[in-house]
Amino acid sequence: MDTRPDRPRRTAAPSFAAAAAAIAAATVLPCGSLAADARGAAGMEVLFDAPAAVWTEALPLGNGRLGAMVYGGVGKELVPINEDTIWSGGPGPNITGGLPPETFAKAREQVFAGDYAGVTKTLPGGYRGAAAYEYFGKLEIDFGGDGATNGYRRSLSLDDAVARVEYERDGVRFEREAFASFTDDVVVWRVKASRRGAVSFQVRILPPWDGRAVVSEGDRIVYRDKTEGAGKLHFEGIVACKAKGGTVASKDGVLAVDGADEAILYVSVATNYRNFRDVSGDEHAEAERRLEAAMKVPYDKAKAAHSAFYRAQADRCTLSLGGDPAPGRTTFRLFSDFADRGDPRLVELFFRFGRYLMISGSQPGTQPMNLQGIWNDSRWPPWSGNYTLNINAEMNYWPAEPTGLGDLAEPLWRMCDELAVTGADTARDVYGARGWTAHHNTDLWRISNPAGPQGCGTWPSGGAWLAMHVWQHYLYTLDRDFLAARYETLKGAAEFYLSYMVRDPETGKFTLVPSNSPENRIPGLNVAIGPGNTMDHAIARDIVTAVARATVILGGDEAYAERLLAFADEIEPYHVGRWGQIQEWSRDWDDPKDTHRHVSHLYGLYPSAQITALETPELFKAARVSLEHRGDRSTGWGMGWRVCLWARLLDAKRAYGILRNQLALVGEKGTPYARPGGGTYPNLFDAHPPFQIDGNFGCTAGIAEMLLQSHERTKDGKVLLRILPALPDEWPDGSVKGLRAQGGYTVDIAWRQGKVVDLKVSGGDPDGYALMPLCGAEEGGAGIPGQLNAE
């Protein structure tokens, strides 16, 4: 217990005024200005002094639907382009027939009988996988020869969402800008020169497949094609140019600009996708419409509107960890300074960049972000660029609510609604169950059947985990209309468990069989499918309980709500195993040497709130044991999850240590900084490796979790706000504005020498929360709070 005199113990949950007074009394430092501190977060950019040599050095642009990468080459610029509905395949399920409920019923009997070898023979050896996220192609902008340059600078501004390239060549200063316009829905690229008539280049579209034609139509170039597989998805991209001075011409699929003072390229891409069942759209008409509208807007006005749109979302939440003592450092230098002395500027930048990626990768009306977000330059990306539902798709949206971007999760909620349609067929046809379900992979076509390898493919809890994001949004906003609009989606996810779970003959509790603990295998048995795993039970408990609460909130059938709660009480509980761990399965099979990247059995600690310091101290302690044995080094996204988990365990030192591991520079094979293991690429993309965007979002959420937590409740039902619950010593001074808390609250915090000097809580019910100020892990202790007893 922390008994230092500057952190007095309190015996009752104070009001905000009392808690704020206690914080003020606990420090002799003058109260800082949150507004002034926020300025320390301005001027943030991802900066290089050379062109990108590989994709993970290029700068990402996006508007939710369109993505682009800027290499910044002097002689040749490359700009890969993505559109979020360019997927292989077409409408329809991945499995049609041949997987009746009897198959899974037999497998269940074999599991309960201990015939695990028989299970592997009864279930298919694998399932047809999901479609792949493909890409449009690359713009090649050829300036003719590289030549020597002076003053080269390539940057991505996280203040206005514009990429810039500047250099001097042959006595001429060139300036380029690029952005994926939020307001005009096209990619815009401009170059201008200090000498009149010095802008000349040729533009080509490089398709991802050989032998595909790019044609000239008037003074434009056009690429039309369809994706692989069923070939149902058709797309069209148009590149057009406006120039000041000089000439613009197009011939044989090449757009040429000669002798201009300035030139602006517009890239418009559209597909025939209308929804997951309908590809009857007119890609040509849509691409033309967007292009024509965008080209009518003056460049400066278009850029200003784009940046204003971005800032309105980006500036909802800002973090400063003391400002930048040496502005203008390249990102490589920031990595080096962080490795050498823990310079917090890289943490600030990484947090801002994570929120930049969410704003650029997910907007209402777009598709949700997949494993690569929206950025991919491969015909068949790693893991097909799927929506992987056993952690990755969910992790993509972990920072949304706590960092003020909750509305940008709309694509994820909509995907839940769509999976509820296809998933109802899966529940009925595959499991003989009510409601809906989805497995560990889905795609643009919202497949919900088992997909991929037998083990991880036989996991039917992906849909319910997604649906919990709907409930989380309600907890953060208390928006009853939102909850009512998606109640049936939530209810259907719960009904699947009510109708399909059975009692384990050994424990007598409800379990989900057959299933697996995502991507792991049972130690000693070397099989993936066993008699019940902790994550399934936790997700089932969450969704069933959430629907019970939603039913009451919306004035529904209280008897139904009671039945749900009674069912939740009968779901297999958590078990503490022989070496003090949270068991990953209902049997005590865990291997203390297992360092698997997934920590599925700790779902109840984070992102759920079933395991907390106040309510379940024994499980809280056991979760720590499990996490210690799992290890601190993992894949990029695996470390992101671990940052969040250690923050929930109120252990600042461990959370920060894993964040340091995540912010270790890694590179692609052949680069001078290549090394094995997870970390962060030069352009700040997460390295699984290879690139997966979920690690960016896991760490962004983890940083927020280190500064504010709101998942617990006091005994009288108030939201418990933990202020700086896992603040590391390496961040002695700082401020954060705009963090969101459950209950509709916005929280601003400033601290000096590790002590709160300014605190503001706004929104929500002013009497609906209690504060636990400066509550963190005891030195050398288990991280259980001591200075405030929240009654």
N, C-alpha and C positions, 0 to 999 in steps of 0.2 A: 504494500500500500504506500502511496506517495504521501508523506506527512511533512514535506517541506513547508516552512511558514508562508511562502509566497503562493501556495496552492492549498488553501484551507479546506478541510473536509466540511461538507454540508449534509444535513440530515433530511432535507425535504426538497422536492423539486421546486425551484424558485420561479417566480415570474420573470419575464424578460428584464424588467427594470432591476429586480434584485440581483439577477445573475450578472447583468452588465455592471452594476455597482460593485459586485464582488470582483469582477475582472479589473475594473479601474483601481480598486483598493489594493489589488494584488501586485500592482506595478507602479514604479515611480517614473516610468518613461512618459513623456508628453504624448498626448493622443495624436496619432498620425492622420493624415488626410487621405482617405481612400481615393478621392478624385485625382489628387496629385500622383499617388502611387500608380494608378492605372496607366498613366502616361509612360511608365517604364515598359509597358508591353507594346508600345507603338514602334514603328520602324522595323518590324520583324520581316525577315526575308531569308529564303534559302539561296545562298550565294556561292558562285563558283568563279574562278578566274581563267577557266578554259572550257571549251565545248565538251559535251558529254561524249565519252568513248563507248559507253554501253547504256542500255535502256534504264538501268537503275541509277544512272547519273542524270537522266533527263528530267525535266520539270513538268509535273502533271497539271493540266487544266481541266475543268469540267463545269457543267451546268446542271448536273443531275442526269441528263439524257445523253449528252455528247461528252466524250472525253478526248483529250489530245495530250501529246508529250512533246516538249521542246528540247531538241538537242543543242541548238545554237551553233552549228557548224558554220565556219566562215566561207569556205568554198561551196559547200553543200549543206543546206539545212534539211533535217528530217523531222517530220511531224506526223507520227502515227495517229490515226483517227479511230475512235470507237463510237458506236451507237448502241444504246442499252438493250435493244430488241434484236440485234443481229445474232441469232442463235441457230444452231443446226436443228434438224428435225422438223416437227410440225405438231398440230393439235392431236391429242390422244394420249392414252396411257402407255407406259413403257412395257407393261405386261398385259396381254389379252388372253384370258383363259389359262387353264392348266395349273391354277394355284387355289384350289378349293379350301374351304374352312377345315375339312377333314385332315388336310395335311398338317396344319398347325395344331389341331386337337391331338393327333397322334404324337407329334413331337413333344407336346406338353406331357403326355402320359410317360413318354420315355425319359424326360427330364426328371420327373418326380420318382421314377423307378431307378434313377442313377445310370441309365443306359445312354451315356453321352455320345458314345460312338454311333449308336443307332440314330441319334438326332441328326448327326451330320449326313447320314444316308437318307433319312426321311425328307429333310429339307433340300431344296435345290442347291447345287454346289455354288451357285451364284445367280444373280438376277441381272436382267438387262439394265444397263446404267442410264443415267440422265443424258440429255442433249448437252452440247458444248457451246460455251460463249465464244463466238468468233470475233473477227474484227474487220473493219471496212477496208483498210489499207493504209499506205503511208503517202503523205505529200513529200515529194523531193523537190526542193527549191534550189536550183543550180545557178550559182553566181559566177562560175567559171574560174577554176583554180583556187588554191588556198592562199598563197602569198603570205608575207609577213604582216603581223598586226601589232598595234600598240594599244595599251589601255583596255584590254579585253575584260568584259564584265558580263556575267549571265546570272540573272536573278529571278526569283519568284517572290513577288510581294504578297505577304499574308495580311497586308492592310487593305489592298484593293483588288486582289486576285488577278493580277496582270503579270505575265512573264516578260522580261526585257533582256535584250542582248545589245551590247554597245561595244564598239571597237573602232580603231582608226586603221585604215588601209590605204596605202599610196597617197597619203596626205588628206584623205577624205574621212570624215567622221560619220559612221553609220549607226543608226538607232532603229531597233526593231521592237515591236510590242505584239503580244498575242494574248487573246483571252477567249474563253468559251462563254459566249454571252448569255447571261441569265434572262435578259430582257428581250433579246431578238432571236434566241435559239439557233445561232449559227456559230461556227468558229471564225474568229476574225484575226487576221495577221497583217501587220503593217511594217513597212520599211521606209525610212527616209534618210537623206544624205545631206551633208553640209555643203556640197557642191551641186549646183544645178545640173540636171541631166546625168547624174552619176549612178542612177538606179537602173540596173539591167539584170534580168535573170530569166530562167525558164522553169516552168512548173510541170511536173508529171505526177500522176497518181500511180503508185506501185501496188497493184492488187496482191492479196495474200496468196493467190493461186496463179501458177504459170499458165500462159496462153489465154488469159482473159483480156478482152479489148477495152481500151479507153478511147473514146471518140471525141472529136471536136464538133461542137454545135454552135455556130456563130462565133462569138469571141469567148466561149466557155469550153471547159472540158468536162466530160460526163462519164461516170463509171456505173454501169447497171449490172446486177448479178443476182444470184440466189445462193443460199448457204448449202452446206453439205447435208448428207443424210436424205431425208424425204424431199428436200428442196422446196418446201412450202413457203419459206421465208424469202421474199424478194426485197431488194433494197436498191436505192439510187443515190448517188452523190454527185453534186455539181460544184465546180470551182469557178468562180468569176472574179474579175479584178476591176477596180477603179484606180486610175492613175492621174497624177498631176504632171502634165508635160509628157513628152515621149509618145510611144505607141504601145498598144495592146493588140495582140493577134493570137489566133488559135489555129493550129494545123496538125493533123495526124495525131490528135490526142495530146498535144503539147501546147501549153499556154505560154506565150513569150511577151515579156515586157522589155522595152528598149528605150534608153535615154530619158527616163522619167526622173522627176524630182522626188516623187513619193509614190508608193503603190500600196494598195490595200487589197488583200485577198479575202474572199468570203467562201466558206465551205458549208454547204447545206447537205445534210444526209437524212433520208427518211426510209421507212420500210412499209410493207403492207400489213403489219401487225396492228390489230385493233384490240384484241384481248386474247386470253389463253385458248379460246375456242374459235377465234375468228381471224382469218388473214385475208380479208377482202378489201383492205385499204388500198388507196392509190398512192404508191410511193412517189411517182413522178409528180403528181399534182401537189403533194405535200412539200416535197423538196423545193419545187418552184415557188410555191407560196411563201415559204419562209425566206428564201433567197431574195425574192423581189421586195418583200417588206423590209428586210434588213438593209439592203443597199440604198434605200431611200433615206435612211437616217444618217446625218452627218457623223463622221467618225468620232469627234470629241464628245458629241452628245451621247452616242452609243456607248462609249467607254465610261462616261460619267454615270449613265444609268445602270450599267452593269456593276460598276464598283459600289454604287450606292445600295443596290440590292444586296450585294454580298456583305457590306459593312453592317447593314441592318440586322443581319443574322450573326455575323462573326463577333460583333461588339456586345452581344448580349452577355457574354462572359469573358473576362480577361484575367490573366494571371501575371503577376510580376514577382520575381524572386530577388529583387534588389537592383534591377536595371542592368544595363550592359556597360561594364567598365571600359570596354575596348570596342566601340562600334566599328562596323565594316569588316569584321572577320569573316573569312570564307567558312562554309560549312565543314570542310575538312579541318580547319583550325579549331572550330568549336568542338568537334569530336576529340581532337588532341587535347585541348584544354580541359575538357570534361574528364578524360581518362587520367590526366596528370594530377588535377587538383579539384575535380568535382565542380567545375564552373557551372553554376545553375542556369546560365543563359541557354544552354542546349535543352534543358528541361522545359523552360518557358517556350522555346521554339517548337519542341516536339508536341507540347500540349496544344499550342495554337495550330500547328500543322494537322494534328488529328481532327480538330474541329473544322479546319479548312477542307480536309478530305470529305468529311460528312456533308458539308454544305455543297461541295462540288460534285459529290457522288450520289446524293439522294435528295430529291425535292418532291413535294406533293405532285402526284400524277406520273412520276417516272417509275422505272422498275427499282426494286430494292437492290442494294449492293450485294454482289456475289463475292466469291473468294478473292477476286482481283479488284473489287470495287466496280469501277467501269473501265479500268485501264488494262489493256491486254494487247500484245503485238504478236500473238501466236495463232496459227490456224486451229490448234488444239491445245489450249492452255493447260497448265498443271491441274490435275483433278477435274478437267473439263471446265474449270471456272464455275462449278456448280454453286447452288445454294446448299451448303452442307449444314444440316439442321441439328447435328449432335454437339455443336458449340459455335461453329464459325459464323453462321448467319446471325445468330443471336448476339454474339460478341460485337459484330459490326455496329450494333445499335445500343450497346451499353452506355456510351457517353451521352446519348441523345437527351434523356430526361435530366440528369444532374447538371449538364452544362448548358441548358437553355435552348436545346434544339429538338425538343420533343415532337414538334409538329413535323419534323423531317423524317420521322418514322412512319409517316402515312403509307409509303410503298410497302412496308413490312406488314402493317395491319391489313392492307388490301390483299396482299398475298395470302394472309390467313383466311380472309373471306373466300378467296378463290380456291384454296386448298380444302376448305370446308365442303366445297362442291365435289371436287374429284375425290376427296378423302372419304366422303360418305359412301361412294361406290367401293372403295377399298375396305372400309369397315364392314360393309355388308358382304361383299363377294369373297374377301380373303379371310375374314375373321368371324363372319356370322354375327356381327355386333351392331349396336346402334351407334349414333353419333358419327364422328369422322376421325380419321387419323392420317398421319403422314410419317414417312420413315426418314432415313438419315440424309437423303439427297432429294432435291427437287430442281426444277429448271423453269424456263420461260413458260412451258406448257403445263406447269403445276402437276407434274406426276406425283403420286402419293403412295404407290405400291412399293414393296421392297425393291431396293436398287443396289447394285454393286455386289461385293463379296458376301458370302453367306453370313459371316459373323456380324459385321457392322451393318450389313443390309437388313438383318432381322432385328430391327430396333424401331418399334412403333410409337415412340414418344416425341418425335420431332415436332409434330403439329401442336401438341399441348404446350411444349416449351415456347414455341413461337407465340401462341395465344396468350401466354403470360405477359408478353409485352403490351398487349391491350390493357390488361389489368394494371400493369405498372403505370401506364399513362393516366389511368383514372386516379391512382394513388397520388400521383404528382399534381394533378390538376383538379380533381374532384368534379370533373365535368360529367354530369349525369346524362346529358344528351348524347355525348360520345359513348358512354357505357351502354345506354339503351340501344343505340344504333348497332352495336356489335355484340349484344348479349347472346344472340342465337349462335354466333360463332364460338363464343366461350362455352355456352351450354353444350354444344355438340361435342367439343373436345372432352368435356367431363363425362358426358354420356357414354363415350367409348369405354372409359375405364369402368364405369358402373356396370356395363353389360359384358365386359370381356375379362376382367380380373376374376381370379378364382382363389379359393383358400388353399394355402400351402398345407399339405397333409402333415408336415412336420411341425409347423409353427401355429397353424390355425388362423393365420392372418392372410388378408388379400395380397396377392402378388400377381405379377405380369409375366407369363411364360407362354411361348419361348421369347426370349429377348437376350440382350447382352449389355454389359457395361461398355459404353462406346469405345470400340477399337482395341479394347484390352482382352486378354485371355486369362482364364482362371489358372493360377499357379498350381503346378503339380498335375493338373488334369490336361493342360495344353489344349483346352477347348474354349470357345468363345461364349457358348450358350449354356446357362445354368439355371438354377431354380428361382432366381429372383435377384435383381441388382438394386442397390440403394438409390441410384439416380431415378430409375423408373418409379420407385415408391415415392420419392420426394416430389417429382413432377406431378404424379397423380394426386398426391395430397394437396399440392399447391392449387392445381386447377379446380379440383372438386371444392376446396374451401373457398376459392375466389368466386366460383359460381354461386355458392351458398350465400356469400356476403352480397354479391351483386343482386341476387334475387330479392333479398330483403331491402337493399337500398332503393331498388326500383319499384318497391311495393308489390312484389310478386307473391307466389304461393309459399307461405312460411312453412307449411308442412313439407313441401319439397325441399326447402332449404334445410330443415331439420334432418331429413333423410340423407341429404348430402353430407352433412356434418357427422352423422352417425357412421356413414360409410367411411369417411376420412379417418375416423378414430380406429377403424378396423384394418386399415392398410398397414402392412408390415412396418414396424417402427425401426428407428436407427438401432444399431447394435455396436457396442464397444468390444473390440476383440482382444485376443490374448496378449498382445503387446501394447495395449492401451489405445489402439487406433479406432477411427470410424471404419467399420467394415464396408468394403466395397460391394460385397454380396451378402445375402441373408445367412450364409454359412461363413465360418471364420477361416477363410482361405487366403487372406492377404499375405503377401510376401513383403517383409520389411525392406528388402533390397529392390523392390519394384520402383523404378523411376520413370514410369510411363508418362508421356506428355499430357494425357488426359487426367484430370482429377475429378472425375464425374461424381464420385461419392461425396464430394464436398460442395455440390450444387446447393445444398441446404444452408451453407455458410455464405456463399456468394455464387450466383446473383440472388438467390432466395434469402429469406430471413428466418428460416426455421431453426437455425443454430445461432444463438446470440449469447453474449457475455452475461446478460442479466437473467434471461429466461431459462437457458439450458447450460449452466456452467460446466457440467460434466462432459457434455457433448462438445462444448467449446474447447475444453482442454484436449479431448480426443482428436478433434479436428486439427489442432496444432501438431499433435504427434504424427498424424497422417501426412501433413504437409511437410514436416521436417524430413520424413523418410522419402518423400517423393523427390526431394532435391530442388535446388534453386536454379539449375541450368536446364534449359529445355529448348524446344522450338520457339520461334518468335512469339507466336500467339500463346504458347504454353506459358511463357514468362509473363505475358500480359495478364493472364488469368491469375497467376501466382501473386502479382503485385496487388490485385484486388483482394485476394484471399488474405494476404498478410496484413493489408490495411484493415480488413474486417477483424482480424485477430488483434488489432491495436498495437501492432509491432512495427514501429517506424523504421527501425534499423534493418529488419529483414525486407520490408517492402522497398525501401530505398536501395538495398543491395541488389535486389532483382532488377529494379529499374536501371541500375548501373550496368547490369549484364545485358539488358535489352538495348541500351544505348552504346554498346560496343560496336565499332565500325566493322562491317563485313562487306565483301565484294564478290562479284561474279567470278567464276573461274577465269584465270588469265589476267585479272587485274592485280596490281601490286598489293592490295589490301585484302585479297581473298583469304579466307580461313574457314574451317568447318564450324558448324553450329549456328544457332540462331543469333540474331542481333538486328542491326539497322543498316540499310544501304546508304550510300552517300546522299541520295536525294530524299532521305528520311523515310522511305518505304520500309515496312517491316520485312525482315528476312526470316522465313520459316526455317531454312531456305527451301525452295525459291521464294519469290515475292508472294505474300498473302497479306491482304490489307487488314485482316482481323487483329493482328498484333498491334497495329497502330491504335486501333480503337480500344483494345483491352488496356493498354497502358494509359491512354487518355482518361479512361474511366477510373483507372487505378489512382492516378494523380488526384482526380477530384475526390475519390474516396479517402485519400490520405488527409484531405483538408476539411471534409464535411461528411457526416453520415446521418441518415434520417430514417433508417429501416426499422428501428425499435419503437416501442410504445411504453409509456409509463403505465402503472397499474390503473390509473384512472383514464387511460385511453389517449393521452396526449402524445403528439409526435415528439420523440426525444431527439433533439439536435445535438450531436456530438461535434464540438468545435475543435478543429485541428487534432483529430483523434490519433493520427499517425504522422505527426510532423517530425521529419528527421532533423538532426542537429545541423546538417549541411544546408538547411534553409532557415537561418536564424531570423532573417528579415524578409518581409514580403507582404503582398496583399492579393486578394482575389475578389473580384466583383461578379455578381450575377450567378453564383451557384444556386441551383434549385434544390429544394427539399420536398419530401412528401408532405401533403397537406396544402399545397399551393404556395409555399413560401419561397422567397428569394433572399439569399444570405450573402452579405458582403463582410469580409474579415480583413483586418490589417494586424500585423504582429511585428514586434521588435524584440530582438534577443530571445526569441522563442515565446514571448508573452503577448497576449492579445492587447492591442491598444485602441482598436476601433472595431465595432461590431454593429451591424444593422440587419435586422430581420423585418422583411416587409411582405405584404400579401397574406392571404390565408386568414384564419381566425386568430386574432391577437391573443386569445386565451387558450389556443389549441395546441401549444407546444411548451416544452420545458427544455432548459439548456443544461448541457453537461460540458462546461468549459474546460478546455485544455486537458481532456481526458485521453491518456495514452498508456502505452505499456510501461510497467514499472521496470526499472533497470534490473536486468537479469531475471525478471519475473515472467509470469505467463501472460501478461498483457491484459489482466482483468482489472477493470476500473475500480477506483477506490474513493475518490474524493466527493462523489455525489451519490446519494441514495435516492433514486427516482421513485418515490412512492406514488 
